[in-house]
């Protein structure tokens, strides 16, 4: 029985690693770096973003639906959460998620909405035509995590994506797959492939989704007082990324820091750079905040806020 479990783990894990590699290679060849719906790569949750997005092996709350759906099995109680990002100019990013565990099975729902704020329109003669409406990005999905073994979980997220550009809409369905393996009490390994699905079609033009494959390791050498994590990521556009994150906990208070680096990027891609954050556990609620300083990509600092309510603990 023990050997059967070991071979099961090796087979499942090896298959996912090969799948991750294939997704990375095929996606680059498929479109030479052209992809749409980049908002799907914006990190959610103050804890995960405070750790620089190195969350594939850490994921254990409602935001797991975004990072690694296998992490939903780490939820001990029903959770509801909200997140808000004050982006540059008038752009804002909103997130809602909820999840609950039923024995070995965990179920979750999530929705993200990117609002571009006020956009002024102009005709071919540069004459103002008024404010442009119906410009937004939206994604909503359902997730499932399941404990295959005591230390091995698998997960799936299926989502609907809608992009509206001044009334011109494109829709697609996509899926995320993930696994999480508790290698030791103080070490976990996670892997996920995200945004695998249909092409977005804008009238006659078609664009691929930003498929991403990543593998991560997380350690807790001193128990829950310290978490260190590293993710290696390959995005559809072909860039390799390395994400590092750290969390220090004292009583009910948490401090975080992270850094994301894209190896082949000439300019800062979405999400690259330094992040620092803090959190507090106050009764059934967890409040988190992340700050990302300005970079070559965005001309303003980015502030992320999130709150998670846990019920039934």
N, C-alpha and C positions, 0 to 999 in steps of 0.2 A: 504493500500500500504506500509506504514511504517513497520507494523508488518510482512508483507510478506518478505520484504527485510531483516529484522532482522533474521527471521527463515531461510532464504536462506543462510545468512552468517554463522549462527550457524551450519547448516547442512553440508555445504561445509567444513568449518574449522574443525568440529569434525571428519568428514570422513577422512580428510588428516592426522589428528593427530593419528587416529587409524591405518591408513596405514603406517605411519612412525614407529609406535611401532611394527607392524607386520613385517615390513621389517627388523628391527633390530633383532627381535627374530629369524625369519626364517633363515636369512642369517647366523647366528652363528651356528644354528643346521645343516645347509646344508653341510658345508664343514669343520667344526671344525677349522676355522681360516685360511684356505688356500685360497688365492686369488692372482690374477695376475693383471697386468696393473696398478700398484700403481702410475704411472705417472699421472693418471687421478685425483689424489688427490692433486697434486701440485697446489697451489694457483696462480691465474693470476691477474695482475694489481697491480701497486704500491700502490694504495690507500687501496685496500682490504687486501693485505699482510702486509702493515704497521699497520693495525688495528688487526693483529693477526688472520685474517681469520674470524673474527666476522662480517660477511657481509650479512647474509641471510635476515635480515630485513632492512639493509642499501641500498642494491643493487639498483642502479638507473642509471647505465651507460652501456656501451657495455659489460663489464665483467660480467653483470648479466646473460648472457648466460651460464656462468660457475657456478656461485654461486646460483642464483635463477632466472630462466627465467621470472618470473612474474615481476621482477624489470625493465624489458625493457620498460614498460609503463611509467617509470619516465624520459625517454629521451624526451627532448623538441626539439631537432634538430637531423639531421643526424650526425652520429659519425663514425669515423674510428680510430682504435687504434692498437698499437704495444707494445709488452713487451719482454724483454730479461732478462734471469737469467744467471749470471755467476756462475755456480755450481762448486763443488770441482773437482779437477784434470782437465780434458779436457771436462767435461760434460757441455752442454749448453741447455737451454730451451727457445723456441721461441713461441710467441703467436701473432695471428692476429685476429682482430674482426672488424665487421662493422654492423651498425644497423640504422634503420630509422622508424619513427612513422607515421602512416596513420590514423588519427582520434583516435579511441579507440584501434586500432591494431598496434602493433610494431613487426617488423621482423628483424632478425639478422642472421649473419653467423659468424663462428669462426673456427680456426684451431690451433692446438698445435703440436709442433715437439720437441722431446727430442733426442738430438744428443750425442752419447756416445764418440765422438772424436776418437782418435787413440787407437786401441786395438791390441796388439801383440798376434799372435797365436803360440801354441806349440803343438807338437805331444805327444804321450804317453811316449816317451823317453826324454821329456823336451827339445827337439830340436826346435829352432825357425822356424816357417813356414811362417813368413811374416805377414803383417797387415791383420786383419779380416775386411772385408767390409760388407755392408748391415746390419748394426746393429743400429736400431733406433726404436722409438715409435712415432706413429702418430695418431691423432684423429681430425676429421673434422665434423662439424654439422651445422644444421639450427635450429633457435629458433623462437618462437612466444610468445608474451605477449599480453593479452587482458584485458581491463577494464570491469569487470563484473558489477561493481557499481562504484560510484564516489570515494569510498575509498577501493575498493577490486579488486585485479587483480590476474589473473591466468596465468601460463606460461608452455611451453613445449619445450624441446630441444631433437632432434633426431640426433644421431651421429654415424659415422662409425669409427671403431678402427682397427688399423693395427700395429702389432708388428713383427719386423723382427730381428731374432737372427742368425747372420752369414748365411743369406740366407734362414733360416727356418722361414716361416711366419705363423701368426695366425691372423684371422680377426673375427670381431663381430660387431653387431649393438646393440645400447643401447639407453636409453631415460632418461631424467631428467624431473621431475614435480615440480612445485613450486607455492606458493601463497603468496601474500603480502597484509596485511590489515592495513590501516592507522587508528589505534584505536582512536587517538586524533591528533590534529595538531602537538603536540610535541612528539608523541609516535607511533611506528609502530611495527607490529608483522610479522614475516616471517617464512615460513616452506618450506622445499624442500626434495625430495628424488632423489638421483642421481645414475647414472651408473647401471640402472636396465635393464638387457638384456641377450643376448646369452652368452654361455660359449666360451672362447678362446680355440681353439683346436690346439695343437702342435703335428702334426703327430698322435700318438695314445693317447696322454695325453690331458686331458681337465681341464681347470682352470676357476674358477668363476671370475667375475668382482668385484671390490671393492665397492659394493653397500653401500650407506651412507644415513642416515636419520638425519636431523637436524632441530631444531627450534631456532629462535632468536628473540630478542627484541632490539629495538634501540630507544633512546630518544634524543631529541634536546631541552632541557629546556630553552636555551637562543637563540633560533633561529638557523640560520646556523653557528653561531660562535663556537658551541661545539656539538659534536656527541659522545655519549657513547653507546656501544653495547655489548651484551653478547649472545653467541651461545652455545647450548648444542647439542652435536653430538654423534651419534652412528654409527660406521663404521662396515663393513661386518665382519672384523676379531674379533669383539666383544668388542673392547675398547670403553669406554665412554670418550668423550673429552669435555672440557669446554674452550671456547675461549673468550677472553676479548679484546676490542679495543676502542681506544679513538682518537678523532681528534679535534684539536684546530685550528681555522681559524682567521687570522688577515689580513684584506684587501684581497690581492691576494695570500697570503702565508699561508701554512698549515703545521702543525706539527702533527705527529701521534706516537702512541705507542700501542703495543699489546702483549698478552701472551697467548700461547696455552698449555694446560695441559691435558695429557692422564691419567685418574685415575688408570687404571689397568696395565699400561705398565711397564715392567721391564727395558726396554731400551727406549731411545728417538725414537719415531716413526717419520716418514717423516712429517716435518712441525712443530714439537713441539719446544717450547722455546720462547725466547724474540725476539721481532722485534721493530725497530724504523724506522721512515721515515719522509720524508718531501715532499712538493709539491708546485708548483707555477702555477698560472693562467696567461698566457701571451697571450693576444689576443684570438684567437680561439683555442689555444693549452693549454693543461694541462700536465705538466711534473711532474712525481712522481718517488721517489727513496725509496727503503727499504733496510735496513741492518739487517741481522740476524747473531749474533756471533756464533762461532763454539760451538758444543755440542758433546755429546758422539756419535751421529750419523755421523756427518760430521766433518772432520778434518780441514776444512777451513771455513772462513767466507763466507756468501752468500750475493751477491749483486743483487738486482732486479731493473730494470729500465723500465719505461713505459711512453708512450705519447698517448694522445687522442686529436684528432682534431674534433671540432664541426663546423657544417656548417648550415647556415640559421637562426641563432639566431638573 
